[in-house]
């Protein structure tokens, strides 16, 4: 039976129907069978409405088009099928009313522009449909669909189409007459191998993609190289104040631990991760810089501690470059024996070094050292021992006896020539008897003895001064300042401390612990309320009375049995040391004991007795006399 004939519209029964919620978007005039299609009033209303709606859609499409062009290529997920449908059917109501042609210059977003990799195994499900031909006349308007006798206009058809779209479709309006739909795919990504981009990937792009791995590998490689060279090359390094290979390796191991921590904090604590990487980079960069700088400075003889050495290559020793480099390292002339061997190999000096006696110092660069060793030095040398507690007059006599220099040559070299030590300028040359009295370190030396000369005297003095300088602690300036604070003397100098040290050398003769106690007695006397005489008996015997520290005149019996009366001395610290100091006396005067003693006396067995008052001191002396000591 014809369904159309059975249909009849009964408006009077509408009120009897159940009340339901009605979507306001639907136009119920569409269901009126007797609606007048050609009613001029309705047509004019529709045209006005169409213009307004077209203007709104055009404005909205302009905004969305810019967003689509920006968002689609950069945000398109990899599991989206790039099959794109373009629904470009013109809006049926609005098309006849438009004064201008609809825009047809819209360029579809293709695969290359979306920057996505298409699937290789299958073609898109549907070809993109792009219909941009406008329909400007009402005669070209397609016939509306009819469902059960109801004529559906274009608004209803478009609304139905949008309502029935699949939930997997993404709808993007790109123009007034276009709707772009990007269809999702439900197939897993693993089943769609991506096609590689054409062209080779550059190193910069690859590095940026794997920069963490690159940095990690470089850091570990740098640590390995530095460790191997430092350990097997016997290098003395100075990294952040550390001067031994063990400390250096511990520092680098700490850097590796920080790198491991970086890997655990990368995604959880980005700030901590960044700081850890900064520490790692600083440690490794500092180690590498110190390693490089140390090698460069050693090559040019810069920043080494001043060291003078009598270097001898035996005639039948059969020393090669490796043995020479090792001995130079042990003598403190160079810091990098491996680097010395490499440079010698490059210069072609291997096998050309001559036997002989050489006087080398740590301020020489590699080229100068190699040049001297190639020349050979067969000059005669003499061994001279400078005793502890010797003064300048005694030292000059020893050098004259061994043919090193004359007295006048020695005095000229001592008073007129320059010597590169930081403490030399602290010596009050106008107050002391001899410029370097007390600073010529007692030891056994090899001196040139071909012909006495001023140069021989200068080399001899430089060696003895270097011996003193090498025994000074690295923090001697801080120690001198601490002694000055103890005495309330802001202008305390190293020369003042060495003046006390020379008295310790004469009084305690190498007993370090007793030297420290005696130094405490002298420093206490410099701060007590009584006259500040140190009262050291040995200071009587120095030829110049300016070093006498006793309060009154004294008559003493000399070794030959003769007697001599000495006048009174001066208060306070003498103008300088009066004999050569050993390492024990140098350290004792810089680091005295903390006691309250102000008197001491020794017996014939060199046992020391300390007291805090003069009466107790006299009682101790009387007791020792009764005991025959």
Phi, psi and omega in degrees: 000144182290117182293333183293324182288331182283346183278133174213138182267126183236090182296331182292343181264002181295321181296335180281346182286158179295143179283122180232158178286126187254133176288119184291350182283344181273144179259106185285353174296340180296334185270004179274110187293334185261021181296140181276116181285327187259016179298121186295322181298314180295321181296318179295321178297319181294322180294318179295317179297321180296320179297316179297316180294323179295319179296318178296315181294322180296319179294317179294319181295324179298318179292316183289330180298318179294322178291324180295315182297330179274319189277322187298311182294325188269336185250002182293118180291158184288342181263020179260127175291130185275014173292124185240130174255132177248111177268106186246023177298132180292151176287121193292323182284324189275334188301314182295337186273346184286136179281335182244161179291144176294151182294125180242008182265018177291129181263120181298147177280110183269181183299312184296325183284332178282350179056041176242160181259113183290161179284144183270332192275343185217149176280158176305147183298322179225144177286142176301131181254120182231106180242106184250009180283124181282156174242105186264346184249151181288338180288333181275001182290130181291154179293134177292150180289154177238125178238113180053045176082000181262128178274123181259124179278180187295326181297318181293320181298315182294319178297320178295319181300315181292326180290331184266005179297149178294148179292343180273001181265140173255121185258122179235117177279123183245351180197174180298323185245019182227143172227120182261128178241126176253116187272129176286157176244144180264357180284141180295151182297326184298335182276357182237082180301136182278145177276129182293147177289148180285150179095159181272149178274128181286166181295321182297315179296319180293320180295316180296328180284335183231036187295325179297317179295318180299313182297318180298314180297317180296319180296312180297321178296318179297318178297316180297315182295314180297317180297315181296313182294319183292319184283309184278345179263002179052050183266137172267119186241156179231097183241113179053038178093348177273137185238024177221158185292326180298312179297322180296316181293323176298322178295319180289325176296322176299324177296320179296319178300318177298323178296320178296317177298326178300321182294333180272339183256005186299312185264342185266314183230090186291326180292314177298319178301318180294317180295320178298318179295324177297316178297317180299314181296319179296318181295310183293317179296320178295320179296314181295319179295319179294320178298312180294314182295322179297318178295318180295316180296321180293323180298319183266001179072034182252147173064022171268151171293140183294122180222131176245131185224141169273104186256126183236128172257114183295150183295320181251023183282341180055049180275131173264185182297323181297317180292319179297315179299319179296317179292322176297323177295315180295327179281353180081015180281321178233163179249344185230085180299325180295316178296323178298318180294320180296315181294320177299321179293317180296319181283351180074029181270351181302133178086359183251004181280138187256152176286159179148183180256125184234144173251105184246156174223162186286354178272357178280140174278172183302319182297318180293317179299314180295322179298314180297318181292333178282332182287325184081137180222104183256021181295147180288143177236158178229141181263126182233133177256123176265117185283160176293143177077008181284147174260179185298320180300319179294318181295318179298319180298319180295318181291323177295319181297328183262008174074022180280312181198168174267171180298312181298320178298319180294315181297320179297312180296325183285319187271331190252342185262156183266146179223134190269079174223139188294334185269355183299322183290346179278351181281123178282089188300331181280348183258332184270164179283311176237145184302313186251026175300126180091345183259357178272099192295132180285123181191181176258127186232156170254120181243149174293140182223031178291306182210125179306134182202165177295324179296319176298318179296319180296316178297321180294315179297317181299320179297315181291322175296321178296324176298318177295313183299322181290340178270348177290135176294154182298329183259035185297329179295318178294323180293319178297319179297320180295320177296318178299320178295324178295324182269353185070030183245104184287338183258029179298137181236167176298324179298322177297316180295320180292333175297317175293321181299323179293326176292321176298321178298321180284327184274318188250345171048062170090354178276099191298315182296318178291327176300318180294321179292318179295321176300322178296320178299313181295318180294325177293324179292332179285350181240358180282173185277346180278170176305136192270060172269132179288329174067041179266119182299318181300340180288348175296325194276350180292139185304329183259124185290351182293344181263000181290129184249013184264154187283326184227174178293156183211139177255124183238156178260124181282172182297328181277006178093349178282156179248148179217137180258129181253142179283173180291153181260208184239156176281162173080198183278135177299165183293346179179177177292156183239006174201167181289132182267143171270175180297325180297314181290328177298313182287324183295319181287338178272338182227069183288161175288161179256089179232174177247015180287146177233357178222150172209157176210153180239152173264184183291343177267012180060039169268140186256140178232129186242144179219161182255353179223160182290325179297313178298325180295316179295322178296322179295318179296317179297320179296316180295326179291320178297327180275000179074023181253000000 
